[in-house]
Amino acid sequence: MKKTILFLSAALLFVTTSFAQTPKEKSINVVGTAEMEIVPDEIYLSLTLREYTSKDKKKYTIEELEKNLVNYVEKVTLTDKKDIKMDNMSAYVLGLKRKNKDEVISKSYDIKFKNAQQVYMVYAVMDSLGITRASITKYSHSKWMSIKNKLKSTQ
């Protein structure tokens, strides 16, 4: 029995010393962030056209306003027609209690521009194009994923 206890204690001592002497892998963990300032090359502008009657009693229909907007965006801001998308359309009736009921139609568009200068050009002529509301809804960069991967690799 003494031999068994002595043998077990020697084996236990051997096992503990062998585990204690194995070298552990050395490693360093780093957690951080990176920032990079970029100029967006995709600016999404949401705008609304609404029919109206001018002071000289000329009515501007939604078709006219839409045609003027598309022509302006294509020719002046040099934006492709495929980047102009209709978002919403609504109509309401004015003068419910009067005999002359007048229906007013409005349409909302989302337009993707390549730079801020194109957006400024639209803001400058909002009144003449019949735009009642315009706001930037989103901006991004076309090469966002490659920029993100580049930042990750430089860390």
N, C-alpha and C positions, 0 to 999 in steps of 0.2 A: 504494500500500500504506500509505504514511504517512497519507494522507487517510482510509483505511478504519479504521485503528487509532485515529486521532484522533476520527473519527465515532463508533466503538463506545465509546470511553472517555467521550465526552461524553454519549452516550445512557445509559450505565451510571450516570454521575454524576447525570444528570437523574432516572432511575428511583429510585435510592437516596434521593435527597433528597426526592422526592415521597412515598415511603412513610414516611419518617421524620417528615414534617410532618403526616400525617393524625392528627387528634386521636382518642385512644382513649376509649371509653365508660368513665365512672367508675362504680364500683359498690361496694357494701359487702355482704359476706356475714356473716350472724349465725347462730350456732348456739347453742341454749340449751334449757333445760327450764322447765317450769312445774308448780307443785303447787297443789292445792286440796283442802281437807279437806271430805269429804261424809259424811253419815250414810247407811248403806245402807238401802234400803227393800225389799230382797229378801234374806232370810236362809234358807238351805236347811239343814234339820235332818234328819239321818239317824237313825232309831231302830229298835230291834228289840223286838218283843213275843215272849214265849215262854210257852207253857202251863206252869202250875205247880199244885201242890197245897198248900193252906194248912195251918197247924198243926192246924186242926180237921178235916182230911181232906176238905175241899171242893176239888174240882178245877175250875180255871178254864180253860175251853177257849179256843182261839184265836179262835173266833167271838165269844165274849163279850168278850174283850179287845179285839178289833178294833172291835166295836160301841161299847164304852165309849170307846175312843180317838177314833173319828170323832165321837161325840156331844160329847165334851169339846172337841175342836179346833174343831168348828163352833159350839157354843153359848158356850163360855167365852172362847176366844181370838178368836172372830168371824172365822175363816178359812174360805174357800170350800171345799167338798168337792172341787172340781176341782184344788185345790192339794195334795191328798193323793194320793200315788202309791205303789203297792206296788212295791218294788224287787226283793225276793228272798223265796223261801220255802224252808224246809228242814225235814227231819224226821229224827229218830234214835230208836232203840229203847233203852230203859233195861232193865237186868236180863236180859241175854242168857242167863245161866246159870240164872236162876230160872224157875219156871213162870209167874209173873205178869209177863209182858212189858208194858211201858208205853211207848207211843209219845209222843214230845214233839215238837210242831210249833212252829216259830218263823217269824215273818215280819218282813221289814225294809221300812220305809217311808221315803220322802223327802217332806218337807212344806215348802212354801214359806210363810214368814211375812213380814209386812210390817214388823215392828219387833222390837226385842230384848225388849220387855216380854212379847210373846206367847211367845217362847222360854223366858223365865224362868218363865212360868206352867206350861209343860209340865214343866220341870225340877223344879218344886216338888211335883208329884204323880206323879213317875215310879213310885214303888213301888205306889201304889194303882191305877195303870193297867196294871201288869204289864210296864213297860218295863225291859228288862235292859241296854240300851246306848243312849246318845244322844250325838251329836256334831254340831257345826256343820261342814258339808262345804264350803260356799261362801257368799259374800255378795257382793252387787252392788247396783247402782242401776238402776232401771227407765229412767232417762233418761241412761244412761251416754254414749251417742254424742253427744247434744246438749251435755253438759257438756264432753266432750273437744273438740268443735268450738268451743265458746265459749272454752276455754283457748287453742286455737290462734289464734283471731282476736284475742285480747288481747295477744299477744306482739309 
